[in-house]
Amino acid sequence: MNGRERILAMLDGRPVDQLPLMPITMMFAGDHAGVKYGTYASDYRVLAEAQVATARDYQFDYVSAISDPTREAADCGADIQYFENQPPAVNEANALLADKAVLDKLEIPDPLSGGRMLDRVRGVALLKEQAGEDKLVEGWIEGPCAESADLRGINTLMLDFYDDPDFVRRMFDFVLEMELRFAKAQIDAGADLMGVGDAAASLIGPELYEEFVWAYEKKLVDGLHALGTKVRLHICGNTSKILEGMGRLHCGIVDLDYFVSVADARRAMGPDQVLLGNIDPVRVLRDGTPESITAAIAECHRQAGPRYIVGAGCEVPRGTARENVLALTRYAQTH
């Protein structure tokens, strides 16, 4: 099996020759290719070259267009701060939707109109051209809570859940349509799998998650399935209290950050959900040894059972030693 075949077989419940290997690499990939991260995040050709080189040299089973969470917000007109060797970031002090009335005038940007979304679409197409026969190609979009936090400001959004729930739902409606359009453009360009990052969803608590976020994540996941793609859900942080809801979304893959017990996730989501993760990216992966990393991944695998993909709890940190990342590779290839 090649990497693409291996991942798709795991998602379809078919036998695999070894565990799939899908660590998230962004800054690590840029450093591996010897490029500044600002260039990696702004030029799809640089991103694709770095992803292909990293996947080849570490024998990952996929390549990904993920780079930062600000592409959609940038194309909406948000104030984005750019850095030479760090990811772009939203300037929350000047949030686009600081004035709620702006939402009524805001138009959903065309992902093919020439902005940062188009750069990602072009990245997906180039990844498909260069690696798509052997590696699964992953596109990426933001989830409803994360993107709304980028547009409104995360602290303000937290107050909105209590102060103006109708506005939150209208904002989520806007985000849902925008993300499905962005996803379709990436799928048309060749993405096999759509990653959904909804980091802010881990911050709001289980009651607000069920009342507000889950329904929109479900609409997003169902919409992505209707577009013919598989889905990888990535929520950074401690999702222990929303695991059951995450399982009810019926994503192909659910990433688990290191705060979460893999055993608890398996109990909450049932035997068929494919789980990915979830060693501590810093203390275990970056700062550990190949032996300690192997032991930690083996324990994750034991708790998850056979429906499991090797990876860290979140992004592989820059500065991680080559032999530490190769410990993940060796484990996947021997199990």
C-alpha positions in Angstrom: 0.0 0.0 0.0 1.1 3.6 -0.5 0.2 6.3 1.9 -3.0 7.4 0.2 -4.3 3.9 0.0 -3.4 3.2 3.6 -5.3 6.1 5.0 -8.3 5.5 2.9 -8.4 1.9 3.8 -8.2 2.8 7.5 -11.1 5.2 7.1 -13.2 2.7 5.2 -12.6 -0.1 7.8 -10.5 -2.2 5.5 -7.3 -4.0 6.4 -4.0 -2.0 6.3 -0.5 -3.2 6.0 0.7 -0.8 8.8 -0.7 2.0 10.9 -1.1 5.3 8.9 1.2 8.1 9.9 -0.3 11.7 9.8 1.6 14.1 12.1 0.7 17.8 11.5 3.8 19.7 10.3 3.8 23.4 9.6 6.7 25.3 11.1 8.6 22.0 11.3 8.1 21.5 7.5 9.2 25.0 6.8 12.4 24.6 8.8 13.0 21.2 7.2 12.9 22.9 3.8 15.1 25.8 4.9 12.4 28.5 4.3 11.1 31.3 6.4 7.6 30.6 7.7 6.2 33.8 6.5 7.1 32.7 2.9 5.7 29.2 3.6 2.3 30.6 4.6 2.1 33.1 1.8 3.4 31.2 -1.3 1.7 27.9 -2.1 4.7 26.8 -4.2 7.0 27.0 -1.1 4.4 25.2 1.1 4.0 22.4 -1.4 7.7 21.9 -1.9 8.2 21.8 1.9 5.3 19.4 2.5 6.4 17.0 -0.2 10.0 17.0 1.1 9.0 16.4 4.7 6.6 13.6 3.8 9.2 12.0 1.6 12.1 12.3 4.1 10.0 11.1 7.1 7.8 8.7 5.1 4.5 10.3 6.2 1.4 9.0 4.5 0.0 12.4 3.5 0.7 16.0 2.7 -1.4 19.0 3.9 -2.2 22.5 2.9 -2.6 23.7 6.5 -0.5 26.7 7.4 -2.4 29.1 9.7 -6.0 29.9 10.7 -6.2 33.4 9.2 -6.8 32.8 5.5 -10.6 33.1 5.5 -10.5 36.1 7.9 -7.9 37.8 5.7 -10.1 37.5 2.6 -13.1 38.9 4.6 -11.0 42.0 5.3 -9.7 41.3 8.8 -6.6 43.0 10.1 -3.9 40.4 9.9 -0.4 40.7 11.3 2.3 39.1 9.2 5.7 38.0 10.5 8.9 36.9 8.8 9.3 33.5 10.5 6.1 33.0 12.4 2.5 32.2 11.4 0.2 35.2 10.6 -2.2 36.2 13.4 -5.4 38.1 13.7 -5.1 41.5 15.3 -7.9 41.0 17.9 -7.6 44.6 19.1 -9.0 45.6 15.7 -11.4 42.7 15.1 -13.4 42.9 11.8 -16.7 42.3 13.6 -16.0 44.5 16.7 -19.1 46.3 15.5 -21.8 43.7 15.1 -23.5 45.7 12.4 -20.6 45.0 10.0 -21.9 41.4 9.7 -25.0 42.5 7.9 -22.8 44.2 5.2 -20.2 41.5 5.0 -20.1 39.5 1.8 -18.7 35.9 1.7 -15.4 36.1 -0.3 -15.0 34.1 -3.4 -12.2 31.6 -2.6 -11.0 31.9 -6.2 -10.9 35.7 -6.3 -7.1 36.1 -5.7 -6.7 36.2 -1.9 -5.2 33.9 0.7 -7.9 31.3 0.2 -6.9 31.0 -3.5 -3.3 30.5 -2.4 -4.4 27.5 -0.4 -6.5 26.2 -3.3 -3.5 26.4 -5.5 -1.4 24.7 -2.9 -3.8 21.7 -2.8 -3.7 21.5 -6.6 0.1 21.5 -6.6 0.3 18.9 -3.8 -2.1 16.7 -5.8 0.1 17.1 -8.9 3.3 16.4 -7.0 2.3 13.8 -4.4 -1.3 12.8 -5.0 -0.5 9.4 -6.5 1.4 8.2 -3.4 0.3 10.5 -0.6 -3.2 11.5 0.6 -3.8 15.3 0.0 -5.4 17.2 2.9 -7.1 20.5 2.5 -8.0 22.7 5.5 -10.8 25.0 6.7 -11.7 26.6 10.0 -14.6 25.5 12.1 -17.5 27.7 13.2 -16.2 28.6 16.6 -12.6 29.2 15.6 -13.5 31.3 12.6 -16.0 33.4 14.5 -13.4 34.0 17.2 -11.0 35.3 14.4 -13.7 37.6 13.0 -15.2 38.9 16.3 -12.3 38.4 18.8 -12.2 35.4 21.1 -12.9 37.3 24.3 -15.9 39.1 22.8 -17.3 35.9 21.3 -17.3 34.3 24.8 -19.5 37.2 26.1 -21.7 37.0 23.0 -22.8 33.5 23.9 -24.6 35.0 26.9 -25.3 38.6 25.7 -26.4 38.1 22.1 -27.0 34.4 21.2 -28.9 35.4 18.0 -25.9 37.3 16.7 -23.7 34.3 17.4 -26.0 32.1 15.3 -26.1 34.6 12.5 -22.3 34.7 12.5 -22.1 30.9 12.6 -24.4 30.8 9.6 -22.1 33.2 7.7 -19.0 31.1 8.6 -20.7 27.8 7.7 -21.5 29.0 4.1 -18.0 30.5 3.7 -16.2 27.4 4.8 -18.3 25.1 2.6 -17.4 27.2 -0.4 -13.8 27.2 0.6 -13.8 23.5 1.1 -15.5 22.9 -2.3 -12.8 24.9 -4.1 -10.1 22.7 -2.4 -12.0 19.5 -3.2 -12.3 20.5 -6.8 -8.5 21.1 -6.8 -7.8 17.6 -5.6 -8.1 17.4 -1.8 -8.9 13.8 -0.6 -9.6 14.8 3.0 -10.7 18.1 4.6 -9.2 19.1 7.9 -11.5 21.2 10.1 -9.8 23.2 12.9 -12.1 24.4 15.6 -9.7 25.2 18.4 -11.9 27.7 20.3 -14.6 25.0 20.8 -12.5 23.5 23.6 -12.7 26.8 25.6 -16.5 27.2 26.0 -17.6 24.3 28.2 -19.9 21.4 27.4 -23.2 23.2 27.8 -22.4 26.0 25.3 -20.7 23.5 23.0 -24.0 21.5 22.8 -26.2 24.6 22.6 -24.3 26.5 20.0 -21.3 24.8 18.4 -22.2 21.2 17.9 -25.1 21.8 15.6 -23.0 24.0 13.3 -20.1 21.5 13.3 -22.6 18.9 12.4 -23.9 21.0 9.5 -20.4 21.6 8.4 -19.4 17.9 8.5 -22.6 16.8 6.8 -22.0 19.5 4.1 -18.4 18.2 3.6 -19.7 14.7 3.2 -22.2 15.9 0.7 -19.3 17.4 -1.3 -17.8 13.9 -1.4 -14.9 14.3 1.0 -13.8 12.7 4.2 -13.3 14.8 7.3 -10.6 15.2 10.0 -11.6 17.1 13.1 -8.9 18.9 15.0 -9.8 20.7 18.2 -6.8 21.9 20.2 -7.0 21.8 24.0 -8.8 19.8 26.6 -11.9 18.3 24.9 -12.5 15.7 27.6 -16.0 17.0 28.3 -17.2 17.2 24.7 -15.8 13.8 23.4 -19.2 12.2 23.1 -20.5 15.1 21.0 -17.4 15.1 18.8 -18.0 11.4 18.2 -21.6 12.1 17.1 -20.3 14.3 14.3 -19.2 11.1 12.4 -15.9 12.5 11.1 -13.5 10.1 9.5 -10.7 11.1 11.9 -10.9 12.7 15.3 -7.6 14.2 16.5 -7.0 14.2 20.2 -4.8 16.7 21.9 -2.5 15.5 24.7 -4.8 16.7 27.5 -7.3 14.0 26.6 -7.3 10.4 27.6 -7.4 8.2 24.5 -9.2 5.5 26.5 -11.9 8.0 27.5 -12.2 9.1 23.8 -12.6 5.4 22.8 -15.3 4.8 25.4 -17.1 8.0 24.4 -17.0 7.6 20.6 -17.3 3.8 20.3 -15.1 1.2 18.5 -15.5 2.4 14.9 -14.2 6.0 15.3 -10.7 6.5 13.9 -8.6 8.3 16.5 -5.3 10.2 15.9 -2.7 11.3 18.5 -2.0 12.1 21.1 1.4 12.4 22.7 2.5 15.8 24.2 4.1 17.5 21.3 6.6 19.4 23.5 7.4 17.4 26.6 7.2 14.0 24.9 7.9 14.5 21.2 10.3 17.4 21.1 12.0 16.9 24.5 11.9 13.2 24.7 14.0 10.4 23.3 13.1 7.9 20.6 12.6 5.2 23.3 10.3 7.4 25.4 8.4 8.5 22.3 7.9 4.9 21.2 6.6 3.9 24.6 4.2 6.8 24.7 2.8 6.1 21.2 2.5 2.4 22.1 0.3 3.4 25.0 -1.9 5.6 22.8 -2.2 2.7 20.4 -3.1 0.3 23.2 -5.9 2.6 24.4 -7.2 3.4 21.0 -7.2 -0.1 19.5 -6.8 -0.9 15.9 -8.8 2.1 14.5 -5.8 4.3 15.1 -3.5 6.7 13.2 0.0 7.7 14.6 0.5 11.4 15.3 1.1 13.9 18.1 -1.5 15.8 20.1 -1.0 18.8 17.9 1.6 20.2 15.5 5.1 18.8 15.6 7.1 21.6 17.2 9.9 23.3 15.4 13.2 22.2 16.9 12.1 18.6 17.2 15.1 16.3 16.5 15.0 14.2 13.3 15.4 10.9 15.3 12.4 11.8 17.5 10.1 12.2 14.5 11.5 9.1 12.9 10.5 7.2 16.1 6.9 7.9 15.0 7.7 6.6 11.5 9.3 3.4 12.9 6.3 2.7 15.2 3.8 3.1 12.4 5.8 0.9 10.0 6.1 -1.9 12.5 2.5 -2.0 13.8 
